[in-house]
Amino acid sequence: MLIRVHRCRVVPGREWEFNQGIRKSAIPMVAEVEGIDYSAFGRRLHGTEHRFINVTIWRDLESVREYSGQDEHSRLIFDGDADLILDDEIEYFELIGAPIDEDSTDDPLSVDGASLR
């Protein structure tokens, strides 16, 4: 299982609009995505800067690629609000303590030899 963390900064003055997009579109949409076991959205006010985060837990990298069109570093949730985003970053982490096969030698951060490490 993978943890996918997407952080972004929003254009000043457009925070409310972005927040409404999360509430009205992103939260319902992510509930329907095959391969996502958990999702949470958050925001942080940092002076005049607003930062948003989306943390998702995915079944595997292949699920991310199936949903993203093979580009696991593309925006998945915020795509419709791209003009509201100043910059963003996406990181992946292996979920520690997940129920996995102890005999497995598979790297959860790779598919077909390609790795996110």
C-alpha positions as CSV (number, residue, x, y, z in Angstrom):
1,M,0.0,0.0,0.0
2,L,1.1,3.5,-0.8
3,I,0.6,6.9,0.8
4,R,0.4,9.7,-1.7
5,V,0.9,13.2,-0.4
6,H,-0.1,16.1,-2.7
7,R,0.8,19.6,-1.3
8,C,0.0,22.9,-3.0
9,R,0.0,26.6,-2.6
10,V,-3.1,28.5,-3.9
11,V,-3.1,31.9,-5.6
12,P,-3.7,34.6,-3.0
13,G,-7.3,35.7,-3.0
14,R,-8.6,32.5,-4.5
15,E,-8.5,30.3,-1.4
16,W,-12.2,30.3,-0.8
17,E,-12.9,29.2,-4.4
18,F,-10.3,26.4,-4.1
19,N,-11.7,25.3,-0.7
20,Q,-15.2,25.1,-2.2
21,G,-13.9,23.1,-5.1
22,I,-12.5,20.6,-2.6
23,R,-15.8,20.4,-0.7
24,K,-18.1,20.2,-3.7
25,S,-16.0,18.2,-6.2
26,A,-12.9,16.6,-4.9
27,I,-14.2,15.0,-1.7
28,P,-17.2,13.3,-3.5
29,M,-15.0,12.4,-6.5
30,V,-12.2,10.7,-4.5
31,A,-14.8,8.5,-2.7
32,E,-15.5,6.9,-6.1
33,V,-12.0,6.3,-7.2
34,E,-11.1,2.6,-7.5
35,G,-7.9,1.9,-5.6
36,I,-8.1,4.6,-3.0
37,D,-8.7,3.2,0.5
38,Y,-8.5,6.5,2.4
39,S,-8.4,10.2,1.7
40,A,-8.1,13.3,3.7
41,F,-7.9,17.0,2.8
42,G,-6.4,19.7,4.9
43,R,-5.4,23.4,4.8
44,R,-3.0,25.6,6.6
45,L,-2.9,29.3,6.8
46,H,0.7,30.5,6.8
47,G,0.7,34.3,6.9
48,T,-1.0,35.4,3.7
49,E,-0.2,32.1,2.1
50,H,-2.7,29.2,2.0
51,R,-1.4,25.7,1.7
52,F,-3.6,22.7,1.0
53,I,-2.8,19.0,1.3
54,N,-4.4,15.8,0.1
55,V,-3.3,12.5,1.6
56,T,-4.5,9.3,0.0
57,I,-3.8,5.7,0.7
58,W,-3.7,3.6,-2.5
59,R,-3.9,-0.1,-2.8
60,D,-0.8,-0.1,-5.1
61,L,1.2,1.9,-7.7
62,E,-0.7,0.2,-10.5
63,S,-4.0,1.6,-9.2
64,V,-2.5,5.1,-9.2
65,R,-1.2,4.7,-12.8
66,E,-4.6,3.3,-14.0
67,Y,-6.4,6.3,-12.6
68,S,-3.8,8.9,-13.7
69,G,-3.2,7.7,-17.2
70,Q,0.3,6.2,-16.3
71,D,1.6,9.5,-14.9
72,E,1.7,9.0,-11.1
73,H,3.1,12.5,-10.6
74,S,0.1,14.3,-12.3
75,R,-2.6,16.0,-10.3
76,L,-5.4,13.6,-9.7
77,I,-7.9,15.6,-7.6
78,F,-7.1,19.2,-8.2
79,D,-6.9,19.1,-12.0
80,G,-10.0,21.2,-12.6
81,D,-8.6,23.9,-10.4
82,A,-5.2,24.1,-12.0
83,D,-5.4,27.8,-12.5
84,L,-5.8,28.3,-8.8
85,I,-2.5,26.5,-7.9
86,L,0.8,28.4,-7.7
87,D,2.9,25.3,-7.2
88,D,2.6,21.8,-5.9
89,E,4.5,18.7,-5.1
90,I,3.6,15.0,-5.0
91,E,5.4,12.4,-2.8
92,Y,4.9,8.7,-2.3
93,F,5.6,6.7,0.9
94,E,5.4,3.1,1.7
95,L,2.7,2.4,4.3
96,I,4.5,0.8,7.3
97,G,2.6,-1.8,9.2
98,A,0.2,-2.5,6.4
99,P,-1.0,-6.1,6.2
100,I,1.3,-7.5,3.5
101,D,2.6,-10.9,2.7
102,E,5.8,-11.4,4.7
103,D,7.2,-13.6,2.0
104,S,6.7,-10.9,-0.7
105,T,9.8,-9.4,-2.2
106,D,7.8,-6.9,-4.3
107,D,8.6,-3.3,-3.9
108,P,5.3,-1.4,-3.3
109,L,6.9,1.7,-4.8
110,S,7.6,0.1,-8.2
111,V,5.7,-1.4,-11.1
112,D,7.3,-3.3,-13.9
113,G,10.8,-2.3,-12.8
114,A,10.0,1.4,-12.7
115,S,10.4,2.8,-9.2
116,L,9.3,5.9,-7.4
117,R,12.3,5.9,-5.2
